[in-house]
């Protein structure tokens, strides 16, 4: 609203703000007296709207069953984004939707953990501002790698205080952690033998 100064005639904006405007609008005001007219600077009013869908969804890092997902916000709708929702589905012949993950933003990045190794997944993202929720981004498809093949554990067993066995194991990928004995060596006073173990 205009603040009226004594001896000045205050006019409303040159055009009223229409109801239901969903775009930014510009306006200016003028005031006049017997000496003439004074015009204000032009002002801009941004109408807050729903945000646009996120873009550039990508996997930036992947280690076995942990995947780091990143994305860029779309148009914010002239309102700060407060949170984003990640929708995940696993593709094993048919698409199975998993629990959505809701994260605060920024940053526009999230680690997805507890995935199965050597499996196909799809993800998409939507974001919220104070007006509401954007549309989802397009689906991003990716495949997690196979379980690592490095020795992850060594077990020492004393046998009658004379023999002991060293076994190397490979640990399968979480959440289905499995120990696979691969190679054992038996040591003793006069014995040293090796064996390759099978499941």
N, C-alpha and C positions, 0 to 999 in steps of 0.2 A: 504494500500500500504506500501511497505517496504521503510524505509529511508536508503539510501546508505551512508556508511562511506567511506572516501577516502581510496584507496588501497584495498578495499574489493569488491568482486564480489557478487552482490545481486541476489538471485534466487527468482522466483515467488513461491507461495505455491506449495507443492508437487503435489497437484491436483487442477485444477481450480474449482470455484464454478459453478456447472451446473445450467442452466436456468430451472425454474419451480420446484425447490426443495420445498417440503412442510413439511420436517422434520428437526429436529436439526442435524447439522453436526459439526464434529470436524476437526481441521486443525492445522498444525504447519509449520514453515518456517525455512529455513537454509541459512546461509551465509558462504562463504569460501574464503580463500586467500591461498597464497603459504604455509602458516604455518599449515593449516588444515580447519576443518569445525566446525561451531558453530550452534547449533540447538536451536530454541526457545521453550518455553513452549507450551503445547497444548492449543489451544483456542476452544471455543464452540460458534457456531452461532445458536441462536434460531430463527426459522422462525415463524413469527406471522401468526396464522390461526384463523378460526372461533372458537368460544367457544363451549363447549359441553352443552347439555341441563341441566338445573338445576335439582337438586335431593332433595329428602326428603321434598317435599311440605307437609305441615301439618297445621292444625288449632291449635294454641296454647292457644287461649282464645276466649270465646264466651259469650256475654251478650246481650240477646234479639236480636236486629237487628244490632249489631256490632260484627264483627268477625276479630280477629287478625291472619293473615296468615304469616307463616315463611317458608323459604326454604334455601337450601345450594347451592352455586355455583358449577357447574361442572368444568371441565378443562377449564382454562381461555384462552387458546390459546396463552400463553406467552404475553398477553396484558390485562391490567386492565379492568375489567368490569365497564361500566359507567352508565348503566340503565337496568331495567328489565320491561317487559310488562306482566301484569296480565290479562288474558282473563277469563271472567266470563259468565256463562250461567245459566239461571233459568229453572228448570225442572218442568213444570206443565202439565204433560201429553205429552208435546212435548218440546224439548230443544229450548229455546229462548236466543240468544246471546245478552248480554248487552254491554255497552260501555267498551272498554279496559281501563285499568289504567296503566299509564307509571310512574314509580317511579325511582328516583336516588338511586344508591347503592354505598357502603354499607350504612346502615345496610340492610340485606336481610330479611326485614319484612315490613308488611304494614297492616293498619287497613282498613277493608272494611266496610263502614257504609251505612246506608239507606236501608239495606236489609229488606225483608218482614219476619215477624215472622212465625214460623212453616212452612217453605218452603224448598224445595230441591234445592241445588245449586251445580254447578261443576266449578272448577277453574283449570287453568294450567298456567305455567310461562315460558317465554323465556328471554334471556339476551343478551346484546350487548357489543361488544368491538370495537376497532377502525377498525377492519376488516369487521365486519358485525354482523348478528344476529344468535343466536343458534337455534336449533330445540326446539320445545315446550317440556316441561315435560309431563308426563302422567296426565290424568285428576284426580283430587281429588274431591270426592263427599262428601257433608256434608248437614246436616239439621239444620236450625236455631231453637231455642227453642220457646215455646209458650210465649205469653205476660205475664208479671208479674201480680200477683194477689194481691199485697199489696195496701192498701189505698194510693192514690197518691195526693189527693186534698181534701180540706174540704171547704165547702161553708156555710157562715153564712148569713141568710136572716132575717132581722127584719120585723116582721109583726105587724103593728099597735102599735108598741112600747111595746107590751105586750108578743108576742110570737116570738120565733126565732127557726129556723130549722138548725140542723147540718146534712149534707149529706156527706157520704163517696163515693168516685168514684174510679173506676179502669180505668186506662188509657190504651187504646189499643196500639199495637205496631206501631211505625212509619214505613213507611210514612203515613199510614192510622190511624191517631190518633183519637180515639173515646172515649167519656166519657160514662161509663155505671153506672147509679145510682144503688147502691146495698142496702143501708140501711140508713134510715132517722129517726131522733129522734126529736120530737116536745116538746119544753119546754115552760112553762108559769107559771103564778102565782099559778094556781091550776091544771095545765095539764102537764102530762109527758107521752107521748105515743111513741111507736116505730112501724115502718112499714118496711117490706121488699119490695122493689120496683122491679118490673120486666120491661124488655124492652117492 
